[in-house]
Structures are given as structure tokens and as C-alpha cells.
Amino acid sequence: MPKLPFEEVVALHGPTVLRVCRAVVGSVDADDAWSDTFLSAMKAYPQLPTDANVEAWLVTIAHRKAIDITRRAARGSVPVAEIPHQAARGGTDDRDLDLFRSLAALPQKQRFAVTYHYLGGLPYREVAAVIGGSVESARRASADGIANLRRTQGTIQ
């Protein structure tokens, strides 16, 4: 089966990659991570084997780009004249912001496991490959993360 044109790959997997980026770096930096992901993917796509799992490959790239953005942000601060009282909402869906806040409160491994499995749609084998560790540890981190989300959202007594 021949590979899809790259434009179709972006259209097909773009929303999933954006959800992953939002969950990992937040809505402010998600667009940058998304763009960086697809710029890198576009360069490497011609060499990608035809039988590769394109979605998993893109989520892996998004994970690495998100880490790059997080590291860049940690290195320096941006001076501002006045500290804002509330983050700008910029047309984002409130549900996405609630999800981001809830995910951000999770320990890092749980946050990544939940994000990549439930938002990115990756099987646990591929989640383990992205975040490191065994399939069982990825499954456990995801289950613990979902349990924590349910507990903090009040759906479990």
C-alpha cells in the first residue's frame, strides 16, 4: 500500500497531535509544538517505511518537540510590564483548559501515559516506547492517572 500524501497525513492526524501537544505543554505552546512536529515530520516522511504506524511516529515526534519547548521555557524567563491576572483564553474550548489543568496536576509519567494512550490513541506498547519503561508500567501509569483524574473530578467517592 503506498504512503498517503503528506497533506493527507496532516489532515488525518493533525487533531490528535494537537490534543497531545495541548495536554503536554498547555494551550499556549501547543501550536508551536504542533508546527515543530509537522515540520520535522515533513522532512523525515519520505524515508518513513510504508508499513510504519504514522500516528505513533507523529506522537513520538510531538513528545520530543514538547520536551524541547519545556526545556526552552525552563532556561529563561520573559520579562513583562505587568503580570496578567488570568491566562488569555484565545478562543480555546473551556473543556480543553479544564482537561489541561487536570492533566497538569498529575505526576509526569501518569500525565504522559494518559495523554498518549487516551488522547493520542497509542497502544500501551507504543506508549512505553515513547515515555520509557515496560508495557506494564505504561499501563499502570495510565490506570493510576485515570484514577487520579476521576478522584479529583469527583466521579469516584
C-alpha positions, 0 to 999 in steps of 0.5 A, spaced: 500 500 500 503 506 498 504 512 503 498 517 503 500 524 501 503 528 506 497 533 506 493 527 507 497 525 513 496 532 516 489 532 515 488 525 518 492 526 524 493 533 525 487 533 531 490 528 535 497 531 535 494 537 537 490 534 543 497 531 545 501 537 544 495 541 548 495 536 554 503 536 554 505 543 554 498 547 555 494 551 550 499 556 549 505 552 546 501 547 543 501 550 536 508 551 536 509 544 538 504 542 533 508 546 527 515 543 530 512 536 529 509 537 522 515 540 520 520 535 522 515 530 520 515 533 513 522 532 512 523 525 515 516 522 511 519 520 505 524 515 508 518 513 513 517 505 511 510 504 508 508 499 513 510 504 519 504 506 524 504 514 522 500 516 528 505 513 533 511 516 529 507 523 529 506 522 537 513 520 538 515 526 534 510 531 538 513 528 545 520 530 543 518 537 540 514 538 547 520 536 551 524 541 547 519 547 548 519 545 556 526 545 556 526 552 552 521 555 557 525 552 563 532 556 561 529 563 561 524 567 563 520 573 559 520 579 562 513 583 562 510 590 564 505 587 568 503 580 570 496 578 567 491 576 572 488 570 568 491 566 562 488 569 555 483 564 553 484 565 545 478 562 543 480 555 546 474 550 548 473 551 556 473 543 556 480 543 553 483 548 559 479 544 564 482 537 561 489 541 561 489 543 568 487 536 570 492 533 566 497 538 569 496 536 576 498 529 575 505 526 576 509 526 569 509 519 567 501 518 569 500 525 565 504 522 559 501 515 559 494 518 559 495 523 554 498 518 549 494 512 550 487 516 551 488 522 547 493 520 542 490 513 541 497 509 542 497 502 544 500 501 551 506 498 547 507 504 543 506 508 549 512 505 553 516 506 547 515 513 547 515 515 555 520 509 557 519 503 561 515 496 560 508 495 557 506 494 564 508 500 567 505 504 561 499 501 563 499 502 570 501 509 569 495 510 565 490 506 570 493 510 576 492 517 572 485 515 570 484 514 577 487 520 579 483 524 574 476 521 576 478 522 584 479 529 583 473 530 578 469 527 583 466 521 579 469 516 584 467 517 592 
